[in-house]
Amino acid sequence: DEAFQAWDQEWASLYPDGDPSRKILEEVQNSYYLVSVVDNDYIHGDLFSVFEEL
């Protein structure tokens, strides 16, 4: 959530209202989810096995 907040407050604010670049940033922020996946088994973990069935 902090990443999208920084995206909006820092990056998008560089562009004026109505600018196509700002619109893209706002659209991505409003229509996508930011997900963090963590594997706590640092030695034997296999984080990517979760995605094999997708």
N, C-alpha and C positions, 0 to 999 in steps of 0.2 A: 504494500500500500504506500509506503514511503517513497518507493521508486516512482510510482505514477504521480504522486504528489509533487515530487521534485521535477518530474517531466513537465507537468503543467505549470508550476510556479516559476521554474527556472528557464526551461527550454522554450516552451510555447510563448512565454511572455516576451521573448526576443522579437516576435513577429507581431505586427499590428492586427487588430481585430479585422476579420474578413480575409486575411491573407491565406492563400491556398495551403501553405506549409503549416500554418497554425490550425487550420481546419482539419488537416490530416492527423496531426498530433492529438487534437481533441477527440476526433472520431475513434482513433485507436484506444485512447484512454477510456472512452465511454462504452466501447463495445467488446473489449477483450478483458480477460482475467490474467493477472500476473500470478504465477504459481511457482513456489519453491519446493523442490523435492529433495529430501535429505535421507541418506542411508547412514544410519548410526553404527553399522557394522563396518568399521574402517578397514579391517584386515581381510575379512572374507565376504564382504558385501558385494552384491551384484545389482546395483541400482537399475540398470537398463533391462534386466529380465522382466521387470514389471511392464515394459512397453512392447515386449515381443509379440503379444497377442493382438496388439492394436493394428 
